[in-house]
Amino acid sequence: LSKVQLFSQLNEHQLNAIASICMKRTFKVGTVLFHEKELGDAFYIVFTGSVKIYTSSSAGEEKILTLAKAGDSFGELSLIDGKPRSASAQTLEDSTLLTLTAKNFLDLLKNHFDISLCIMQELCQRLRDTNQHVYDLTFLDARTRVIKNLIKLANKNGTRQGNVISIRMTLNYDELSQMAGVQKPILMQVMRDLNEKQILAFVGQEMRLDLAKLRGG
Ligand code: CMP
């Protein structure tokens, strides 16, 4: 728990108290944890693995809002404002999650200002990210959006060796294009082009990116 950003200010005694009210559960890849518009009853912390947070159109198209990986948390909005889930959540790989009931989560916020502040900071960051995404969709062309999204993914999920970043791929092409906010053929075209310029390569399950060259475009 000490590795979870939300709980980083707490002492061992407080962490133990939280551990005793968390439930640890393992979910197979592809498990939908909850759907958008359902009532929220739990708060989630990713212990291992990763989860995609997404919204869907009535035609069944998806838009990924964010990826939650080890140490990240989600599911707080509906517990705080009492409204339905604002997005759906699905595991991208076999994952172990810690869950807190709505009551325990709200009690934590009441009793620990540090945790409340962390949640507020997390909400601020999400609003900033969303503003940035609106900017990108409004002002950037599709190719730049794909490149920017690859850089973001590399910075968040990659391991670095010199200029090369390796990302273990848990997303398919549909999901990558949804994240960047471009049509799949455009994503494929940009990735082919980057591959020809030796900026991007696939090695087994890993995508390798030359970050210095990628920033140059
Ligand atoms: P909740 O609405 O309870 O359920 C869906 C969760 O997804 C939500 O709480 C947040 O934790 C998370 N979420 C929703 N929208 C975003 C977003 N734009 N960026 C990051 N996380 C989000």
py3Dmol code that shows the C-alpha trace and the ligand (Angstrom):
import py3Dmol

protein = """\
ATOM      1  CA  LEU A   1       0.000   0.000   0.000  1.00  0.00           C
ATOM      2  CA  SER A   2       2.903   2.377   0.678  1.00  0.00           C
ATOM      3  CA  LYS A   3       3.585   2.396  -3.107  1.00  0.00           C
ATOM      4  CA  VAL A   4       0.073   3.737  -3.793  1.00  0.00           C
ATOM      5  CA  GLN A   5       0.349   7.506  -4.407  1.00  0.00           C
ATOM      6  CA  LEU A   6      -2.922   8.092  -2.577  1.00  0.00           C
ATOM      7  CA  PHE A   7      -1.557   6.586   0.648  1.00  0.00           C
ATOM      8  CA  SER A   8       2.044   7.810   0.375  1.00  0.00           C
ATOM      9  CA  GLN A   9       1.706  10.267   3.314  1.00  0.00           C
ATOM     10  CA  LEU A  10       0.408   7.669   5.783  1.00  0.00           C
ATOM     11  CA  ASN A  11       2.376   5.929   8.543  1.00  0.00           C
ATOM     12  CA  GLU A  12       2.621   2.175   9.002  1.00  0.00           C
ATOM     13  CA  HIS A  13      -0.148   2.069  11.580  1.00  0.00           C
ATOM     14  CA  GLN A  14      -2.544   3.904   9.237  1.00  0.00           C
ATOM     15  CA  LEU A  15      -1.543   1.704   6.286  1.00  0.00           C
ATOM     16  CA  ASN A  16      -2.249  -1.414   8.330  1.00  0.00           C
ATOM     17  CA  ALA A  17      -5.678  -0.025   9.242  1.00  0.00           C
ATOM     18  CA  ILE A  18      -6.443   0.485   5.549  1.00  0.00           C
ATOM     19  CA  ALA A  19      -5.054  -2.929   4.567  1.00  0.00           C
ATOM     20  CA  SER A  20      -7.484  -4.526   7.005  1.00  0.00           C
ATOM     21  CA  ILE A  21     -10.504  -2.977   5.235  1.00  0.00           C
ATOM     22  CA  CYS A  22      -9.302  -3.604   1.639  1.00  0.00           C
ATOM     23  CA  MET A  23     -10.312  -6.707  -0.250  1.00  0.00           C
ATOM     24  CA  LYS A  24      -7.694  -8.168  -2.612  1.00  0.00           C
ATOM     25  CA  ARG A  25      -9.164  -9.817  -5.702  1.00  0.00           C
ATOM     26  CA  THR A  26      -7.679 -11.242  -8.893  1.00  0.00           C
ATOM     27  CA  PHE A  27      -9.427 -10.765 -12.238  1.00  0.00           C
ATOM     28  CA  LYS A  28      -8.747 -12.461 -15.586  1.00  0.00           C
ATOM     29  CA  VAL A  29      -7.810 -10.411 -18.652  1.00  0.00           C
ATOM     30  CA  GLY A  30     -10.899  -8.843 -20.276  1.00  0.00           C
ATOM     31  CA  THR A  31     -13.059  -8.738 -17.128  1.00  0.00           C
ATOM     32  CA  VAL A  32     -15.471  -5.794 -17.124  1.00  0.00           C
ATOM     33  CA  LEU A  33     -15.312  -4.493 -13.542  1.00  0.00           C
ATOM     34  CA  PHE A  34     -18.240  -2.146 -14.011  1.00  0.00           C
ATOM     35  CA  HIS A  35     -20.200  -0.432 -16.780  1.00  0.00           C
ATOM     36  CA  GLU A  36     -20.790   3.258 -17.357  1.00  0.00           C
ATOM     37  CA  LYS A  37     -24.140   4.430 -15.874  1.00  0.00           C
ATOM     38  CA  GLU A  38     -24.253   1.692 -13.194  1.00  0.00           C
ATOM     39  CA  LEU A  39     -24.465   2.715  -9.559  1.00  0.00           C
ATOM     40  CA  GLY A  40     -21.022   2.867  -7.941  1.00  0.00           C
ATOM     41  CA  ASP A  41     -20.436   0.671  -4.888  1.00  0.00           C
ATOM     42  CA  ALA A  42     -16.647   0.301  -4.668  1.00  0.00           C
ATOM     43  CA  PHE A  43     -13.322   2.082  -5.063  1.00  0.00           C
ATOM     44  CA  TYR A  44     -10.456   0.275  -6.837  1.00  0.00           C
ATOM     45  CA  ILE A  45      -6.665   0.345  -6.488  1.00  0.00           C
ATOM     46  CA  VAL A  46      -4.526  -1.500  -9.044  1.00  0.00           C
ATOM     47  CA  PHE A  47      -2.062  -3.787  -7.237  1.00  0.00           C
ATOM     48  CA  THR A  48      -0.736  -5.628 -10.329  1.00  0.00           C
ATOM     49  CA  GLY A  49      -1.759  -5.543 -13.995  1.00  0.00           C
ATOM     50  CA  SER A  50      -3.670  -2.773 -15.788  1.00  0.00           C
ATOM     51  CA  VAL A  51      -7.201  -1.560 -16.424  1.00  0.00           C
ATOM     52  CA  LYS A  52      -8.667   0.546 -19.216  1.00  0.00           C
ATOM     53  CA  ILE A  53     -11.200   3.235 -18.358  1.00  0.00           C
ATOM     54  CA  TYR A  54     -13.432   3.932 -21.346  1.00  0.00           C
ATOM     55  CA  THR A  55     -16.714   5.340 -22.522  1.00  0.00           C
ATOM     56  CA  SER A  56     -18.877   3.805 -25.313  1.00  0.00           C
ATOM     57  CA  SER A  57     -21.169   5.247 -27.979  1.00  0.00           C
ATOM     58  CA  SER A  58     -24.655   3.823 -28.562  1.00  0.00           C
ATOM     59  CA  ALA A  59     -23.193   2.155 -31.699  1.00  0.00           C
ATOM     60  CA  GLY A  60     -20.722   0.278 -29.479  1.00  0.00           C
ATOM     61  CA  GLU A  61     -17.607   2.295 -30.376  1.00  0.00           C
ATOM     62  CA  GLU A  62     -15.235   2.889 -27.474  1.00  0.00           C
ATOM     63  CA  LYS A  63     -13.102   5.824 -26.415  1.00  0.00           C
ATOM     64  CA  ILE A  64     -10.360   5.060 -23.894  1.00  0.00           C
ATOM     65  CA  LEU A  65     -10.092   7.862 -21.343  1.00  0.00           C
ATOM     66  CA  THR A  66      -7.104   6.539 -19.453  1.00  0.00           C
ATOM     67  CA  LEU A  67      -5.142   3.446 -18.425  1.00  0.00           C
ATOM     68  CA  ALA A  68      -4.737   2.593 -14.750  1.00  0.00           C
ATOM     69  CA  LYS A  69      -1.619   0.628 -13.819  1.00  0.00           C
ATOM     70  CA  ALA A  70      -0.062  -0.579 -10.539  1.00  0.00           C
ATOM     71  CA  GLY A  71      -0.442   2.111  -7.864  1.00  0.00           C
ATOM     72  CA  ASP A  72      -3.258   3.936  -9.711  1.00  0.00           C
ATOM     73  CA  SER A  73      -6.808   4.119  -8.416  1.00  0.00           C
ATOM     74  CA  PHE A  74     -10.259   4.700  -9.950  1.00  0.00           C
ATOM     75  CA  GLY A  75     -13.979   4.563  -9.209  1.00  0.00           C
ATOM     76  CA  GLU A  76     -14.083   7.504  -6.767  1.00  0.00           C
ATOM     77  CA  LEU A  77     -16.377   9.869  -8.718  1.00  0.00           C
ATOM     78  CA  SER A  78     -19.654   8.004  -8.274  1.00  0.00           C
ATOM     79  CA  LEU A  79     -18.890   7.368  -4.594  1.00  0.00           C
ATOM     80  CA  ILE A  80     -18.251  11.073  -3.977  1.00  0.00           C
ATOM     81  CA  ASP A  81     -21.158  12.597  -5.929  1.00  0.00           C
ATOM     82  CA  GLY A  82     -23.633   9.696  -5.679  1.00  0.00           C
ATOM     83  CA  LYS A  83     -24.242   9.747  -9.453  1.00  0.00           C
ATOM     84  CA  PRO A  84     -23.824   6.757 -11.811  1.00  0.00           C
ATOM     85  CA  ARG A  85     -20.403   5.540 -13.012  1.00  0.00           C
ATOM     86  CA  SER A  86     -18.964   8.080 -15.470  1.00  0.00           C
ATOM     87  CA  ALA A  87     -17.077   5.421 -17.462  1.00  0.00           C
ATOM     88  CA  SER A  88     -16.583   1.649 -17.753  1.00  0.00           C
ATOM     89  CA  ALA A  89     -13.547  -0.311 -16.518  1.00  0.00           C
ATOM     90  CA  GLN A  90     -12.051  -3.512 -17.970  1.00  0.00           C
ATOM     91  CA  THR A  91      -8.824  -5.395 -17.182  1.00  0.00           C
ATOM     92  CA  LEU A  92      -6.231  -5.367 -19.989  1.00  0.00           C
ATOM     93  CA  GLU A  93      -4.328  -8.327 -18.499  1.00  0.00           C
ATOM     94  CA  ASP A  94      -4.712 -10.642 -15.507  1.00  0.00           C
ATOM     95  CA  SER A  95      -4.805  -8.127 -12.655  1.00  0.00           C
ATOM     96  CA  THR A  96      -4.947  -8.011  -8.868  1.00  0.00           C
ATOM     97  CA  LEU A  97      -6.998  -5.162  -7.467  1.00  0.00           C
ATOM     98  CA  LEU A  98      -7.705  -3.868  -3.987  1.00  0.00           C
ATOM     99  CA  THR A  99     -11.284  -2.779  -3.444  1.00  0.00           C
ATOM    100  CA  LEU A 100     -12.870  -0.640  -0.750  1.00  0.00           C
ATOM    101  CA  THR A 101     -16.607  -0.442  -0.120  1.00  0.00           C
ATOM    102  CA  ALA A 102     -18.243   2.949  -0.669  1.00  0.00           C
ATOM    103  CA  LYS A 103     -18.713   3.399   3.084  1.00  0.00           C
ATOM    104  CA  ASN A 104     -15.106   2.560   3.951  1.00  0.00           C
ATOM    105  CA  PHE A 105     -13.840   4.835   1.177  1.00  0.00           C
ATOM    106  CA  LEU A 106     -15.958   7.798   2.350  1.00  0.00           C
ATOM    107  CA  ASP A 107     -14.914   7.173   5.978  1.00  0.00           C
ATOM    108  CA  LEU A 108     -11.255   7.299   4.856  1.00  0.00           C
ATOM    109  CA  LEU A 109     -11.845  10.686   3.204  1.00  0.00           C
ATOM    110  CA  LYS A 110     -13.549  11.980   6.355  1.00  0.00           C
ATOM    111  CA  ASN A 111     -10.819  10.779   8.685  1.00  0.00           C
ATOM    112  CA  HIS A 112      -7.624  11.471   6.681  1.00  0.00           C
ATOM    113  CA  PHE A 113      -7.172  14.907   5.197  1.00  0.00           C
ATOM    114  CA  ASP A 114      -4.003  13.677   3.410  1.00  0.00           C
ATOM    115  CA  ILE A 115      -6.011  11.109   1.481  1.00  0.00           C
ATOM    116  CA  SER A 116      -8.732  13.660   0.630  1.00  0.00           C
ATOM    117  CA  LEU A 117      -6.037  16.049  -0.622  1.00  0.00           C
ATOM    118  CA  CYS A 118      -4.490  13.300  -2.776  1.00  0.00           C
ATOM    119  CA  ILE A 119      -7.899  12.550  -4.293  1.00  0.00           C
ATOM    120  CA  MET A 120      -8.391  16.275  -5.010  1.00  0.00           C
ATOM    121  CA  GLN A 121      -4.942  16.460  -6.611  1.00  0.00           C
ATOM    122  CA  GLU A 122      -5.776  13.387  -8.713  1.00  0.00           C
ATOM    123  CA  LEU A 123      -9.038  15.022  -9.864  1.00  0.00           C
ATOM    124  CA  CYS A 124      -7.122  18.232 -10.719  1.00  0.00           C
ATOM    125  CA  GLN A 125      -4.645  16.215 -12.807  1.00  0.00           C
ATOM    126  CA  ARG A 126      -7.501  14.494 -14.667  1.00  0.00           C
ATOM    127  CA  LEU A 127      -9.107  17.844 -15.490  1.00  0.00           C
ATOM    128  CA  ARG A 128      -5.744  19.112 -16.773  1.00  0.00           C
ATOM    129  CA  ASP A 129      -5.292  15.943 -18.871  1.00  0.00           C
ATOM    130  CA  THR A 130      -8.815  16.296 -20.250  1.00  0.00           C
ATOM    131  CA  ASN A 131      -8.193  19.957 -21.158  1.00  0.00           C
ATOM    132  CA  GLN A 132      -5.012  18.898 -22.917  1.00  0.00           C
ATOM    133  CA  HIS A 133      -6.903  16.192 -24.796  1.00  0.00           C
ATOM    134  CA  VAL A 134      -9.576  18.710 -25.896  1.00  0.00           C
ATOM    135  CA  TYR A 135      -6.749  20.978 -27.101  1.00  0.00           C
ATOM    136  CA  ASP A 136      -5.122  18.110 -29.031  1.00  0.00           C
ATOM    137  CA  LEU A 137      -8.418  17.087 -30.668  1.00  0.00           C
ATOM    138  CA  THR A 138      -9.177  20.705 -31.597  1.00  0.00           C
ATOM    139  CA  PHE A 139      -5.802  21.984 -32.734  1.00  0.00           C
ATOM    140  CA  LEU A 140      -3.484  19.087 -33.666  1.00  0.00           C
ATOM    141  CA  ASP A 141      -3.562  17.040 -36.865  1.00  0.00           C
ATOM    142  CA  ALA A 142      -4.087  13.277 -36.701  1.00  0.00           C
ATOM    143  CA  ARG A 143      -0.429  12.339 -37.269  1.00  0.00           C
ATOM    144  CA  THR A 144       0.753  14.608 -34.453  1.00  0.00           C
ATOM    145  CA  ARG A 145      -1.926  13.162 -32.157  1.00  0.00           C
ATOM    146  CA  VAL A 146      -0.698   9.616 -32.839  1.00  0.00           C
ATOM    147  CA  ILE A 147       2.916  10.589 -32.147  1.00  0.00           C
ATOM    148  CA  LYS A 148       2.000  12.508 -29.000  1.00  0.00           C
ATOM    149  CA  ASN A 149      -0.013   9.566 -27.765  1.00  0.00           C
ATOM    150  CA  LEU A 150       2.885   7.134 -28.369  1.00  0.00           C
ATOM    151  CA  ILE A 151       5.209   9.437 -26.401  1.00  0.00           C
ATOM    152  CA  LYS A 152       2.667   9.595 -23.554  1.00  0.00           C
ATOM    153  CA  LEU A 153       2.290   5.804 -23.515  1.00  0.00           C
ATOM    154  CA  ALA A 154       6.082   5.360 -23.550  1.00  0.00           C
ATOM    155  CA  ASN A 155       6.576   7.801 -20.669  1.00  0.00           C
ATOM    156  CA  LYS A 156       3.866   6.162 -18.577  1.00  0.00           C
ATOM    157  CA  ASN A 157       4.346   2.465 -19.335  1.00  0.00           C
ATOM    158  CA  GLY A 158       7.742   2.039 -20.978  1.00  0.00           C
ATOM    159  CA  THR A 159      11.164   0.966 -19.758  1.00  0.00           C
ATOM    160  CA  ARG A 160      14.037   3.042 -21.035  1.00  0.00           C
ATOM    161  CA  GLN A 161      17.459   2.081 -22.340  1.00  0.00           C
ATOM    162  CA  GLY A 162      19.247   5.141 -23.713  1.00  0.00           C
ATOM    163  CA  ASN A 163      16.998   6.677 -26.334  1.00  0.00           C
ATOM    164  CA  VAL A 164      14.975   3.510 -26.838  1.00  0.00           C
ATOM    165  CA  ILE A 165      11.824   2.868 -24.854  1.00  0.00           C
ATOM    166  CA  SER A 166      10.199  -0.587 -24.823  1.00  0.00           C
ATOM    167  CA  ILE A 167       6.504  -0.850 -24.100  1.00  0.00           C
ATOM    168  CA  ARG A 168       4.896  -4.204 -23.318  1.00  0.00           C
ATOM    169  CA  MET A 169       1.746  -3.986 -25.436  1.00  0.00           C
ATOM    170  CA  THR A 170      -1.545  -4.634 -23.685  1.00  0.00           C
ATOM    171  CA  LEU A 171      -3.474  -2.486 -26.186  1.00  0.00           C
ATOM    172  CA  ASN A 172      -4.508  -3.541 -29.690  1.00  0.00           C
ATOM    173  CA  TYR A 173      -4.664  -1.202 -32.722  1.00  0.00           C
ATOM    174  CA  ASP A 174      -8.352  -0.407 -32.124  1.00  0.00           C
ATOM    175  CA  GLU A 175      -7.562   0.682 -28.566  1.00  0.00           C
ATOM    176  CA  LEU A 176      -4.469   2.674 -29.603  1.00  0.00           C
ATOM    177  CA  SER A 177      -6.508   4.598 -32.181  1.00  0.00           C
ATOM    178  CA  GLN A 178      -9.286   5.235 -29.634  1.00  0.00           C
ATOM    179  CA  MET A 179      -6.762   6.698 -27.219  1.00  0.00           C
ATOM    180  CA  ALA A 180      -5.252   9.002 -29.825  1.00  0.00           C
ATOM    181  CA  GLY A 181      -8.698   9.995 -31.143  1.00  0.00           C
ATOM    182  CA  VAL A 182      -7.950   8.979 -34.762  1.00  0.00           C
ATOM    183  CA  GLN A 183      -9.434   6.448 -37.187  1.00  0.00           C
ATOM    184  CA  LYS A 184      -7.638   3.081 -37.166  1.00  0.00           C
ATOM    185  CA  PRO A 185      -6.381   3.342 -40.819  1.00  0.00           C
ATOM    186  CA  ILE A 186      -4.673   6.638 -39.951  1.00  0.00           C
ATOM    187  CA  LEU A 187      -3.006   5.100 -36.904  1.00  0.00           C
ATOM    188  CA  MET A 188      -1.797   2.152 -39.037  1.00  0.00           C
ATOM    189  CA  GLN A 189      -0.466   4.510 -41.716  1.00  0.00           C
ATOM    190  CA  VAL A 190       1.487   6.627 -39.190  1.00  0.00           C
ATOM    191  CA  MET A 191       2.896   3.513 -37.486  1.00  0.00           C
ATOM    192  CA  ARG A 192       3.980   2.030 -40.855  1.00  0.00           C
ATOM    193  CA  ASP A 193       5.698   5.298 -41.701  1.00  0.00           C
ATOM    194  CA  LEU A 194       7.489   5.390 -38.311  1.00  0.00           C
ATOM    195  CA  ASN A 195       8.530   1.772 -38.850  1.00  0.00           C
ATOM    196  CA  GLU A 196      10.014   2.570 -42.284  1.00  0.00           C
ATOM    197  CA  LYS A 197      11.943   5.468 -40.728  1.00  0.00           C
ATOM    198  CA  GLN A 198      13.264   3.054 -38.065  1.00  0.00           C
ATOM    199  CA  ILE A 199      11.647   5.042 -35.290  1.00  0.00           C
ATOM    200  CA  LEU A 200       9.268   2.257 -34.256  1.00  0.00           C
ATOM    201  CA  ALA A 201       9.684  -1.521 -34.264  1.00  0.00           C
ATOM    202  CA  PHE A 202       7.831  -4.526 -32.868  1.00  0.00           C
ATOM    203  CA  VAL A 203       9.914  -7.156 -31.099  1.00  0.00           C
ATOM    204  CA  GLY A 204       7.645  -9.985 -29.916  1.00  0.00           C
ATOM    205  CA  GLN A 205       5.035  -8.454 -27.614  1.00  0.00           C
ATOM    206  CA  GLU A 206       7.022  -5.241 -27.223  1.00  0.00           C
ATOM    207  CA  MET A 207       6.845  -2.011 -29.152  1.00  0.00           C
ATOM    208  CA  ARG A 208      10.209  -0.228 -29.265  1.00  0.00           C
ATOM    209  CA  LEU A 209      10.381   3.486 -29.883  1.00  0.00           C
ATOM    210  CA  ASP A 210      13.362   5.714 -30.534  1.00  0.00           C
ATOM    211  CA  LEU A 211      12.153   8.616 -28.427  1.00  0.00           C
ATOM    212  CA  ALA A 212      14.652  11.209 -29.677  1.00  0.00           C
ATOM    213  CA  LYS A 213      13.730  10.529 -33.324  1.00  0.00           C
ATOM    214  CA  LEU A 214      10.016  10.264 -32.478  1.00  0.00           C
ATOM    215  CA  ARG A 215      10.000  13.723 -30.904  1.00  0.00           C
ATOM    216  CA  GLY A 216      11.444  15.000 -34.183  1.00  0.00           C
ATOM    217  CA  GLY A 217       8.466  13.448 -35.873  1.00  0.00           C
TER     218      GLY A 217
END
"""
ligand_1 = """\
22
CMP
P -16.579 6.541 -11.453
O -17.383 7.538 -12.207
O -17.059 6.089 -10.141
O -16.357 5.247 -12.387
C -15.558 5.414 -13.559
C -14.215 5.927 -13.131
O -13.311 6.183 -14.188
C -14.382 7.309 -12.468
O -15.084 7.135 -11.259
C -12.947 7.764 -12.411
O -12.244 7.126 -11.361
C -12.432 7.215 -13.761
N -12.482 8.258 -14.813
C -13.586 8.775 -15.402
N -13.252 9.707 -16.318
C -11.911 9.777 -16.318
C -10.965 10.556 -17.054
N -11.330 11.445 -17.974
N -9.662 10.370 -16.777
C -9.274 9.469 -15.854
N -10.116 8.691 -15.134
C -11.418 8.850 -15.363
"""
view = py3Dmol.view(width=600, height=400)
view.addModel(protein, "pdb")
view.setStyle({"model": 0}, {"cartoon": {"style": "trace"}})
view.addModel(ligand_1, "xyz")
view.setStyle({"model": 1}, {"stick": {}})
view.zoomTo()
view.show()
